[in-house]
Amino acid sequence: MVCNFKKMKKIFICITIVLIGVVSNGCQNLEELNENPNNVSETHPQLLLTEISAEAFQVQGTSPLYASRMLIQTGEENDYQYFKWGNGSFEDFNDLRQITKMIEEAERIGIPNYMAIGKFFRAYYFYQLTLRFGDIPYSEALIGESENIYQPIYDPQEAVFEGIITELDEAASLIEEEVMIEGDIIYGGDAQQWLKLINSYELKILMTLSNKANAGSINIADKFNEVYSRGILINSLADNAQLVFVDQQDSRYTEFNSSSYGSSMFMSSTYIDLLQELQDPRLFIVAEPTASAASDGLPINDFEAYNGGDPTENYSVINETLVANGNISKVNARYYTDPTTEPHNILSFWEVEFILAEAAVRGWISNEASTHFQNAITANLSFYSTYAEDYTQYLSEEDINNYINQPELNLQGSREEQLRVILTQKYIPTFLQGGWTQYYDYLRTGFPEFQYPSGQTPPLRFVYPTDEYNNNTSNLEAAINAQFGGNDGIRQTPWWLN
C-alpha cells in the first residue's frame, strides 16, 4: 500500500505541474500543445532514407538457406528444410509506409532523388511480396491515410510486375546525377550509383520473368534489352548495393551473436558436395572442417575435411550418425562471431553479371555469355578475398584463374546445359547473401538440382497472413479464388511460374 500511495502522489504532482503549465501558457495555440514530438507531421526525407536503407539491406536470416539446401537442422524438424512452411508475413508493408512518407516529404520540398529512391524501394518490397504470395494489394495499398481505403483490393500478379517495372523506369527518369543525396548510408550520396542500382534491379526483375513473354503491355525480352542499352549499370564491386557493417551498437553484422548457430545447425550435403566437386575455395570461407577432421589435424584447405548432411534425411538420424561421430561441418564461425564479417548485398556486381550471362544465352542481348560469366565468378572471389581476410591466401589471382578455367565451367553445349552451369555458379555465392533469390531461381529454372523428401515437392509460395483473413476477408477470398480456385496452398502455382 505504501508503494501505491507513492505512485499516486507522483501522478498527482505531475498532473498539477501540467495544469500549471497549461494555465501559464493560456495564449499558446492548442494545436502546438497537442503535437507529439515523437510523431511529427513533417521531416526531411534524408532521415527516413537512412532508416529505410538500414532495414532493407539486412541479412534475411537462415530460413532461405534451409529451403535452398545449404543448411540442415539436427535438433528438430525445420519447416523450411522439409518444405512444410505455411503462412507468410505482410511485415514489408510497415517498411512501405515509411517509404510512402519519404516520397511525400520529397515531393513537399521538391527533391526528385528521394522520390526516385522511394520508387526503387517500393519496387524492391512489392517484388518480394508478390514472389512470396502471388496476387497482393498494390494499386490500393498504402492509401488509407489519404483516401480512407483500409481494405485494399488484391491486384493480379501480372499487374503488380507491370507496375513495379514501370516504377523503376520512372525512378530512372527522376534521378539527378549531379545532386548529392544526404542521409545515404549505401552510396555516400552518389546519385549515379543509385541510378546504376535502379537499372540493374530492373534487369533482375525482368529475368525473374524469363518464362513469360509479357507482363501486361511490357515485352520482357525487349524491355530487358532497352534497360541494358541505357548502359548505366552496376559494373564493378565498387557499385555493389551493399550495407557495410561497423562494430557499433545497432550497426553490427545482422547474424552477429545469433543464437540460431547453436549446436544443431550444420551444413547440407547438397552445398558441400557441390563445392568439393568443383574444388571451390569458398568452401573454406562458409563452412568449418568437421570435428573429426580437426582432431586428425587436416588443414583448412583440405577439401576432405568437410562433410554435409542429407537435407532429406530425418534429423534424428543425422544426429545419431554424422553429429555423434563428429563427421559433419558447421557454419564458419566468422558469420556469428565477427561483428562486421562482410557487407550484405541486395544486388551485387557478380549477380548482375550472372543475369547478363543468362540473358546472352537466352538471346536477349548480343554479348558473349562467357565474358559475363567469368566476370561474375571473378568478382565474387575477389569480394571474399577482400572481406574474408583469413582466407585470402586461398584466393590468389592464380587460384581464381585455375578455378574459372576448369572444364566444368566451360559454357558449351545446349542452352539448357549452359543455363545449368550459369545458375549453379550463381547459386554458390548466395550463402547469407541476397535472401530468397537462390530459391526463386531454382523455382524458375530447376537449377541447381535440389533434393527433397520423398512424396514432397518444393513449395511455390506462402499462405496468406492470418491477419488478412481477419481484416480484409472479402478481397483476400476473391484473390484466392481468382488465382487458385479457392485453395490457399503452398504448392499452388502463381502467375510468374505458370
Summary of the structure (lengths in Angstrom):
residues: 498
radius of gyration: 25.4
end to end distance: 68.2
largest distance: 85.4
contacts: 1527
relative contact order: 0.12
helix: 55%
strand: 5%
